[in-house]
Amino acid sequence: MVLIKIKSKKLANDLINQFDKLFEFDDLGQKHYLYFTEKNTENTLTVMKYPSGVLTVNRRGEDSNDDGETVIDLDECIDIFWINRAAINRIIERKMTNNK
């Protein structure tokens, strides 16, 4: 498994394609997930990917409390990863350090 740091939107897409290999799995919900604090807010954003490939998000915080998951398309997910690449890259760096 190669850990990819987001340096371009293409690399964000590559990371999404490897989502199931890189991020935690929720046995109960049967999905992989990644959560982080969104850029410019104090909201926690959780991005989820189901085995079928469906992508969803959920926001929690002062600015937003989603009732459930919102389905997003690949382009929306790429944009989310691109905008929040600093937070996601920190998560990837921790994974790289822990895998040594």
DSSP file (Angstrom, degrees, kcal/mol; ACC not computed):
  #  RESIDUE AA STRUCTURE BP1 BP2  ACC     N-H-->O    O-->H-N    N-H-->O    O-->H-N    TCO  KAPPA ALPHA  PHI   PSI    X-CA   Y-CA   Z-CA
    1    1 A M              0   0    0      0, 0.0     2,-0.5     0, 0.0    17,-0.0   0.000 360.0 360.0 360.0 127.5    0.0    0.0    0.0
    2    2 A V        -     0   0    0      2,-0.0     2,-0.5     0, 0.0    20,-0.0  -0.907 360.0-139.3-104.6 125.2    1.4    3.4   -1.0
    3    3 A L        -     0   0    0     -2,-0.5     2,-0.5    89,-0.1    12,-0.0  -0.732  18.4-153.0 -86.1 128.5    0.2    6.3    1.0
    4    4 A I        -     0   0    0     -2,-0.5     2,-0.4     7,-0.1    88,-0.1  -0.875   3.8-150.2-106.5 125.9   -0.5    9.3   -1.2
    5    5 A K        -     0   0    0     -2,-0.5     2,-0.7    87,-0.1     3,-0.1  -0.778  31.1-110.9 -90.0 141.7   -0.2   12.9    0.0
    6    6 A I        +     0   0    0     -2,-0.4    83,-0.1    79,-0.3     3,-0.1  -0.620  57.9 143.6 -79.3 112.7   -2.6   15.3   -1.8
    7    7 A K  S    S+     0   0    0     -2,-0.7     2,-0.3     1,-0.3    -1,-0.2   0.372  71.6  15.6-123.5  -5.1   -0.6   17.6   -4.0
    8    8 A S  S  > S-     0   0    0     -3,-0.1     4,-1.7     1,-0.1    -1,-0.3  -0.965  81.2-103.8-158.1 165.8   -3.1   17.9   -6.9
    9    9 A K  H  > S+     0   0    0     -2,-0.3     4,-2.2     1,-0.2     5,-0.1   0.833 120.9  58.2 -66.5 -30.3   -6.7   17.1   -7.6
   10   10 A K  H  > S+     0   0    0      1,-0.2     4,-2.3     2,-0.2    -1,-0.2   0.917 106.4  47.6 -63.9 -41.9   -5.5   14.0   -9.6
   11   11 A L  H  > S+     0   0    0      2,-0.2     4,-2.3     1,-0.2    -1,-0.2   0.838 108.0  55.8 -68.4 -31.4   -3.8   12.7   -6.4
   12   12 A A  H  X S+     0   0    0     -4,-1.7     4,-2.1     2,-0.2    -1,-0.2   0.923 108.6  48.3 -62.5 -42.8   -7.0   13.5   -4.4
   13   13 A N  H  X S+     0   0    0     -4,-2.2     4,-2.2     1,-0.2    -2,-0.2   0.915 110.0  51.5 -62.0 -43.9   -8.8   11.2   -6.9
   14   14 A D  H  X S+     0   0    0     -4,-2.3     4,-1.1     1,-0.2    -1,-0.2   0.893 109.0  51.4 -60.1 -40.1   -6.1    8.5   -6.5
   15   15 A L  H  < S+     0   0    0     -4,-2.3     3,-0.4     1,-0.2    -1,-0.2   0.904 108.2  50.9 -64.6 -41.7   -6.6    8.7   -2.7
   16   16 A I  H >< S+     0   0    0     -4,-2.1     3,-1.3     1,-0.2     4,-0.3   0.888 106.5  55.4 -63.0 -38.5  -10.3    8.3   -3.0
   17   17 A N  H 3< S+     0   0    0     -4,-2.2     3,-0.3     1,-0.3    -1,-0.2   0.791 112.8  42.3 -64.5 -26.7   -9.8    5.3   -5.3
   18   18 A Q  T >X S+     0   0    0     -4,-1.1     3,-2.0    -3,-0.4     4,-1.3   0.267  80.7 116.2 -99.3   9.6   -7.6    3.7   -2.5
   19   19 A F  H X> S+     0   0    0     -3,-1.3     4,-2.3     1,-0.3     3,-0.6   0.857  72.4  53.1 -47.4 -46.7  -10.1    4.8    0.3
   20   20 A D  H 34 S+     0   0    0     -4,-0.3    -1,-0.3    -3,-0.3    -2,-0.1   0.689 111.5  46.4 -69.3 -16.9  -10.9    1.2    1.3
   21   21 A K  H <4 S+     0   0    0     -3,-2.0    -1,-0.2     1,-0.1    -2,-0.2   0.671 119.5  37.8 -92.5 -20.0   -7.2    0.4    1.7
   22   22 A L  H << S+     0   0    0     -4,-1.3     2,-0.2    -3,-0.6    -2,-0.2   0.780 104.3  60.0-104.7 -32.3   -6.3    3.5    3.7
   23   23 A F  S  < S-     0   0    0     -4,-2.3    11,-0.1    -5,-0.2     0, 0.0  -0.619  86.2 -81.4-113.0 163.8   -9.0    4.4    6.1
   24   24 A E  E     -A   33   0A   0      9,-0.6     9,-2.3    -2,-0.2     2,-0.4  -0.072  38.3-133.2 -58.9 152.8  -10.8    2.8    9.0
   25   25 A F  E     -A   32   0A   0      7,-0.2     2,-0.8     5,-0.0     7,-0.3  -0.934   4.2-147.5-112.9 132.7  -13.7    0.4    8.5
   26   26 A D  E  >> -A   31   0A   0      5,-3.5     4,-1.7    -2,-0.4     5,-1.2  -0.868   8.7-167.7 -98.0 105.6  -17.0    0.6   10.4
   27   27 A D  T  45S+     0   0    0     -2,-0.8    -1,-0.2     1,-0.2     5,-0.0   0.884  86.5  50.0 -61.4 -39.2  -18.2   -3.0   10.9
   28   28 A L  T  45S+     0   0    0      1,-0.2    -1,-0.2    -3,-0.1    -2,-0.0   0.942 121.3  32.0 -66.5 -48.1  -21.7   -1.8   12.0
   29   29 A G  T  45S-     0   0    0      2,-0.2    -1,-0.2    21,-0.0    -2,-0.2   0.545 101.1-133.0 -87.7  -7.4  -22.2    0.6    9.1
   30   30 A Q  T  <5 +     0   0    0     -4,-1.7     2,-0.3     1,-0.2    -3,-0.2   0.943  66.4 106.0  54.7  54.4  -20.2   -1.5    6.6
   31   31 A K  E   < -A   26   0A   0     -5,-1.2    -5,-3.5    19,-0.2     2,-0.3  -0.985  69.1-116.8-154.2 157.1  -18.2    1.4    5.2
   32   32 A H  E     -AB  25  49A   0     17,-2.6    17,-2.4    -2,-0.3     2,-0.3  -0.718  38.9-171.1 -91.7 151.1  -14.8    3.0    5.4
   33   33 A Y  E     -AB  24  48A   0     -9,-2.3    -9,-0.6    -2,-0.3     2,-0.3  -0.979  22.7-168.4-147.2 157.2  -14.6    6.4    6.8
   34   34 A L  E     - B   0  47A   0     13,-2.2    13,-3.2    -2,-0.3     2,-0.4  -0.986  13.8-171.1-141.9 130.9  -12.3    9.4    7.3
   35   35 A Y  E     + B   0  46A   0     -2,-0.3     2,-0.3    11,-0.2    11,-0.2  -0.969  14.6 148.6-129.6 149.0  -13.0   12.3    9.6
   36   36 A F  E     - B   0  45A   0      9,-1.9     9,-3.2    -2,-0.4     2,-0.5  -0.964  50.9 -84.8-162.1 165.9  -11.3   15.6   10.1
   37   37 A T  E     - B   0  44A   0     -2,-0.3     7,-0.2     7,-0.2    50,-0.1  -0.737  51.8-118.8 -83.8 126.6  -11.9   19.3   11.0
   38   38 A E    >   -     0   0    0      5,-2.6     3,-1.6    -2,-0.5     5,-0.1  -0.298  32.0 -96.5 -66.2 146.6  -13.0   21.2    8.0
   39   39 A K  T 3  S+     0   0    0      1,-0.2    -1,-0.1     3,-0.1     3,-0.1  -0.391 106.7   9.1 -61.5 137.0  -10.8   24.1    6.8
   40   40 A N  T 3  S+     0   0    0      1,-0.2     2,-0.3    -3,-0.1    -1,-0.2   0.552 121.7  69.8  68.4  11.7  -12.1   27.5    8.1
   41   41 A T  S <  S-     0   0    0     -3,-1.6    -1,-0.2     2,-0.2    20,-0.0  -0.892  77.8-127.9-141.3 174.8  -14.7   25.9   10.4
   42   42 A E  S    S+     0   0    0     -2,-0.3     2,-0.2    -3,-0.1    20,-0.1   0.165  70.6 123.7-105.7  14.5  -14.9   24.0   13.6
   43   43 A N        -     0   0    0     18,-0.2    -5,-2.6    -5,-0.1     2,-0.6  -0.504  60.3-133.9 -76.3 142.0  -17.1   21.4   12.0
   44   44 A T  E     -BC  37  60A   0     16,-3.8    16,-2.1    -7,-0.2     2,-0.5  -0.868  21.6-159.7 -92.5 125.9  -16.1   17.8   11.9
   45   45 A L  E     -BC  36  59A   0     -9,-3.2    -9,-1.9    -2,-0.6     2,-0.5  -0.925   4.4-164.0-108.7 127.1  -16.5   16.3    8.4
   46   46 A T  E     -BC  35  58A   0     12,-2.7    12,-1.6    -2,-0.5     2,-0.5  -0.954   2.1-163.9-110.0 124.5  -16.8   12.6    8.0
   47   47 A V  E     -BC  34  57A   0    -13,-3.2   -13,-2.2    -2,-0.5     2,-0.3  -0.922  12.6-170.8-105.6 131.3  -16.3   11.2    4.5
   48   48 A M  E     -BC  33  56A   0      8,-3.0     8,-2.4    -2,-0.5     2,-0.4  -0.924  13.1-164.8-125.7 148.1  -17.6    7.6    4.0
   49   49 A K  E     -BC  32  55A   0    -17,-2.4   -17,-2.6    -2,-0.3     6,-0.2  -0.985  11.5-150.3-134.8 124.6  -17.2    5.2    1.2
   50   50 A Y    >   -     0   0    0      4,-2.6     3,-2.6    -2,-0.4   -19,-0.2  -0.500  32.7-106.7 -87.1 158.9  -19.3    2.0    0.9
   51   51 A P  T 3  S+     0   0    0      0, 0.0    -1,-0.1     0, 0.0   -20,-0.1   0.789 121.2  61.7 -55.4 -27.4  -18.1   -1.2   -0.8
   52   52 A S  T 3  S-     0   0    0      2,-0.1    -3,-0.0     1,-0.1     0, 0.0   0.607 122.1-108.1 -73.4 -11.3  -20.4   -0.3   -3.7
   53   53 A G    <   +     0   0    0     -3,-2.6     2,-0.1     1,-0.3    -1,-0.1   0.318  69.4 147.3  99.6  -7.2  -18.4    2.9   -4.3
   54   54 A V        -     0   0    0     -5,-0.1    -4,-2.6     1,-0.0     2,-0.4  -0.436  35.2-150.8 -65.4 132.7  -21.1    5.2   -3.0
   55   55 A L  E     +CD  49  72A   0     17,-0.7    17,-2.5    -6,-0.2     2,-0.3  -0.876  19.2 173.4-107.0 137.3  -19.6    8.3   -1.3
   56   56 A T  E     -CD  48  71A   0     -8,-2.4    -8,-3.0    -2,-0.4     2,-0.3  -0.940  13.6-155.9-137.9 161.7  -21.3   10.2    1.6
   57   57 A V  E     -CD  47  70A   0     13,-2.0    13,-2.7    -2,-0.3     2,-0.3  -0.945   4.0-168.9-134.0 158.7  -20.5   13.0    4.0
   58   58 A N  E     -C   46   0A   0    -12,-1.6   -12,-2.7    -2,-0.3     2,-0.4  -0.967   9.6-156.1-146.3 131.8  -21.8   14.1    7.4
   59   59 A R  E     +C   45   0A   0     -2,-0.3     7,-2.6     9,-0.3     2,-0.4  -0.899  11.9 178.0-112.1 139.0  -21.0   17.4    9.1
   60   60 A R  E     +CE  44  65A   0    -16,-2.1   -16,-3.8    -2,-0.4     2,-0.3  -1.000  33.2  72.9-137.2 135.6  -21.1   18.0   12.8
   61   61 A G  S    S-     0   0    0      3,-1.0   -18,-0.2    -2,-0.4     3,-0.1  -0.969  90.5 -48.0 156.7-167.5  -20.3   21.2   14.7
   62   62 A E  S    S+     0   0    0     -2,-0.3    -1,-0.1     1,-0.2     3,-0.1   0.864 131.6  42.2 -64.1 -37.3  -21.4   24.7   15.5
   63   63 A D  S    S+     0   0    0      1,-0.2     2,-0.3    -3,-0.1    -1,-0.2   0.698 125.4  14.1 -84.6 -20.3  -22.2   25.6   11.9
   64   64 A S        -     0   0    0     -3,-0.1    -3,-1.0     2,-0.0     2,-0.3  -0.984  43.8-176.3-160.3 139.0  -23.9   22.3   10.9
   65   65 A N  B     -E   60   0A   0     -2,-0.3    -5,-0.2    -5,-0.2     2,-0.1  -0.762  24.0-154.8-137.7  91.2  -25.4   19.2   12.3
   66   66 A D        -     0   0    0     -7,-2.6     3,-0.1    -2,-0.3    -2,-0.0  -0.371  12.6-141.5 -65.6 142.3  -26.5   16.9    9.5
   67   67 A D  S    S-     0   0    0     -2,-0.1     2,-0.2     2,-0.0    -1,-0.1   0.788  77.2 -25.5 -72.7 -28.2  -29.3   14.5   10.4
   68   68 A G  S    S-     0   0    0    -11,-0.1     2,-0.3    -9,-0.0    -9,-0.3  -0.765  93.8 -42.0-158.6-157.7  -27.7   11.7    8.4
   69   69 A E        -     0   0    0     -2,-0.2     2,-0.5   -11,-0.1   -11,-0.2  -0.636  42.9-148.2 -88.3 144.3  -25.4   11.1    5.5
   70   70 A T  E     -D   57   0A   0    -13,-2.7   -13,-2.0    -2,-0.3     2,-0.2  -0.960  19.0-127.0-111.7 125.7  -25.5   13.1    2.3
   71   71 A V  E     -D   56   0A   0     -2,-0.5     2,-0.3   -15,-0.2   -15,-0.3  -0.515  31.8-175.9 -71.1 135.2  -24.6   11.2   -0.9
   72   72 A I  E     -D   55   0A   0    -17,-2.5   -17,-0.7    -2,-0.2     2,-0.2  -0.896  20.2-121.8-127.3 159.5  -21.9   13.1   -3.0
   73   73 A D     >  -     0   0    0     -2,-0.3     4,-2.2   -19,-0.1     5,-0.2  -0.465  36.0 -97.3 -95.0 174.6  -20.4   12.3   -6.3
   74   74 A L  H  > S+     0   0    0      1,-0.2     4,-2.8     2,-0.2     5,-0.2   0.892 122.4  53.3 -59.3 -43.1  -16.7   11.8   -7.1
   75   75 A D  H  > S+     0   0    0      1,-0.2     4,-2.3     2,-0.2    -1,-0.2   0.896 109.1  49.3 -61.8 -40.0  -16.1   15.4   -8.2
   76   76 A E  H  > S+     0   0    0      2,-0.2     4,-2.3     1,-0.2    -1,-0.2   0.902 111.8  49.2 -63.9 -40.3  -17.6   16.7   -4.9
   77   77 A C  H  X S+     0   0    0     -4,-2.2     4,-2.8     2,-0.2    -2,-0.2   0.910 109.1  51.7 -66.5 -41.6  -15.4   14.4   -3.0
   78   78 A I  H  X S+     0   0    0     -4,-2.8     4,-2.7     1,-0.2    -1,-0.2   0.928 110.4  49.5 -58.8 -44.8  -12.3   15.5   -4.9
   79   79 A D  H  X S+     0   0    0     -4,-2.3     4,-2.8     2,-0.2     5,-0.2   0.909 110.7  49.7 -61.5 -42.7  -13.2   19.1   -4.1
   80   80 A I  H  X S+     0   0    0     -4,-2.3     4,-2.0     1,-0.2    -2,-0.2   0.934 113.4  46.0 -61.3 -46.2  -13.6   18.3   -0.4
   81   81 A F  H  < S+     0   0    0     -4,-2.8    -2,-0.2     2,-0.2     7,-0.2   0.898 114.0  49.1 -63.6 -40.1  -10.3   16.5   -0.3
   82   82 A W  H >< S+     0   0    0     -4,-2.7     3,-1.3    -5,-0.2     4,-0.2   0.945 112.7  45.7 -65.9 -48.3   -8.6   19.3   -2.2
   83   83 A I  H 3< S+     0   0    0     -4,-2.8     3,-0.3     1,-0.3    -1,-0.2   0.864 122.7  37.3 -62.2 -36.6  -10.0   22.1    0.0
   84   84 A N  T 3X S+     0   0    0     -4,-2.0     4,-2.2    -5,-0.2     3,-0.4   0.034  78.5 124.0-104.7  24.8   -9.1   20.1    3.1
   85   85 A R  H <>  +     0   0    0     -3,-1.3     4,-3.2     1,-0.2   -79,-0.3   0.811  68.2  58.9 -60.3 -32.8   -5.8   18.6    1.9
   86   86 A A  H  > S+     0   0    0     -3,-0.3     4,-1.7    -4,-0.2    -1,-0.2   0.945 110.2  42.3 -62.5 -46.3   -3.8   20.0    4.8
   87   87 A A  H  > S+     0   0    0     -3,-0.4     4,-1.5     2,-0.2    -2,-0.2   0.911 117.5  46.7 -65.7 -42.4   -5.9   18.2    7.4
   88   88 A I  H  X S+     0   0    0     -4,-2.2     4,-2.3     1,-0.2    -2,-0.2   0.900 109.4  53.9 -68.2 -40.4   -6.0   15.0    5.3
   89   89 A N  H  X S+     0   0    0     -4,-3.2     4,-2.7     1,-0.2    -1,-0.2   0.859 105.1  54.9 -62.5 -34.3   -2.2   15.1    4.6
   90   90 A R  H  X S+     0   0    0     -4,-1.7     4,-2.1    -5,-0.2    -1,-0.2   0.906 108.1  49.0 -63.5 -40.4   -1.6   15.3    8.4
   91   91 A I  H  X S+     0   0    0     -4,-1.5     4,-2.1     2,-0.2    -2,-0.2   0.922 112.0  48.5 -63.2 -43.8   -3.7   12.1    8.8
   92   92 A I  H  X S+     0   0    0     -4,-2.3     4,-2.6     1,-0.2    -2,-0.2   0.903 108.6  53.7 -63.9 -41.6   -1.7   10.4    6.0
   93   93 A E  H  X S+     0   0    0     -4,-2.7     4,-2.4     1,-0.2    -1,-0.2   0.905 108.3  50.1 -59.6 -41.7    1.6   11.6    7.6
   94   94 A R  H  X S+     0   0    0     -4,-2.1     4,-2.6     2,-0.2    -1,-0.2   0.909 110.6  49.7 -63.0 -41.3    0.5   10.0   10.9
   95   95 A K  H  X S+     0   0    0     -4,-2.1     4,-1.5     2,-0.2    -2,-0.2   0.904 110.2  50.5 -62.9 -40.9   -0.3    6.7    9.1
   96   96 A M  H  < S+     0   0    0     -4,-2.6     4,-0.4     1,-0.2    -2,-0.2   0.909 112.1  47.2 -63.5 -42.0    3.1    6.8    7.3
   97   97 A T  H >< S+     0   0    0     -4,-2.4     3,-1.0     1,-0.2    -2,-0.2   0.901 112.4  49.3 -65.7 -41.8    4.8    7.3   10.7
   98   98 A N  H 3< S+     0   0    0     -4,-2.6    -1,-0.2     1,-0.2    -2,-0.2   0.747 106.6  56.8 -70.8 -23.5    2.8    4.5   12.4
   99   99 A N  T 3<        0   0    0     -4,-1.5    -1,-0.2     1,-0.2    -2,-0.2   0.489 360.0 360.0 -87.2  -2.8    3.5    2.1    9.5
  100  100 A K    <         0   0    0     -3,-1.0    -1,-0.2    -4,-0.4    -2,-0.1   0.486 360.0 360.0 -76.1 360.0    7.3    2.4    9.9
